[in-house]
Amino acid sequence: MKIHEFSSLEEMNYPGNLGVMEMFKFYQVATEAQKAHMRILLSQGKMDEAWGFLQKVTGLELQKLSK
């Protein structure tokens, strides 16, 4: 199998999901400005804002992590 054969794979959306595939998707579709903004949010520890921004850019809906 070739990597391009997996281009339509999606990670399941479930409570406790780490969002790795969603972040990968973000970096595939985001503009350079959006990527820079994401790096700033992450470096400042603004995780809720970063995940909200990711959802806005990708159109994906993430589950909240249970505490």
C-alpha positions as CSV (number, residue, x, y, z in Angstrom):
1,M,0.0,0.0,0.0
2,K,1.1,3.5,-0.7
3,I,0.6,6.4,1.7
4,H,-1.7,8.3,-0.7
5,E,-4.2,5.4,-0.4
6,F,-4.8,6.5,3.2
7,S,-5.6,10.1,2.4
8,S,-9.3,9.7,3.3
9,L,-8.7,8.1,6.7
10,E,-10.4,9.9,9.6
11,E,-9.9,9.3,13.3
12,M,-12.9,8.4,15.3
13,N,-14.4,11.1,17.4
14,Y,-14.7,9.9,21.0
15,P,-14.3,11.3,24.6
16,G,-10.6,11.3,25.5
17,N,-9.5,11.5,21.8
18,L,-6.0,13.1,21.7
19,G,-6.7,14.8,18.4
20,V,-3.5,13.7,16.6
21,M,-5.3,13.0,13.3
22,E,-7.3,16.2,13.6
23,M,-4.0,18.2,14.1
24,F,-2.6,16.5,11.0
25,K,-5.7,17.5,9.1
26,F,-5.3,21.1,10.3
27,Y,-1.8,21.3,9.0
28,Q,-2.9,19.9,5.6
29,V,-5.6,22.5,5.1
30,A,-4.5,25.6,7.1
31,T,-2.9,28.6,5.5
32,E,0.6,29.7,6.6
33,A,-1.0,32.5,8.7
34,Q,-3.3,30.0,10.4
35,K,-0.4,27.6,11.1
36,A,1.5,30.5,12.7
37,H,-1.5,31.5,14.8
38,M,-1.9,27.8,16.0
39,R,1.8,27.8,17.0
40,I,1.3,30.9,19.0
41,L,-1.8,29.5,20.8
42,L,0.0,26.3,21.6
43,S,3.2,28.0,22.8
44,Q,1.1,30.2,25.1
45,G,-0.7,27.1,26.5
46,K,-4.1,28.3,25.2
47,M,-5.3,24.8,24.5
48,D,-9.1,25.4,24.5
49,E,-8.6,28.3,22.1
50,A,-6.3,26.2,19.9
51,W,-8.8,23.3,19.7
52,G,-11.6,25.8,18.9
53,F,-9.4,27.3,16.2
54,L,-8.6,23.8,14.8
55,Q,-12.3,23.0,14.6
56,K,-13.1,26.3,12.8
57,V,-10.4,25.8,10.2
58,T,-11.0,22.1,9.6
59,G,-14.7,21.9,10.1
60,L,-14.2,18.9,12.4
61,E,-16.0,18.6,15.7
62,L,-14.0,17.3,18.7
63,Q,-15.2,15.8,21.9
64,K,-14.3,17.5,25.2
65,L,-11.7,15.7,27.3
66,S,-13.2,14.4,30.5
67,K,-11.4,15.5,33.6
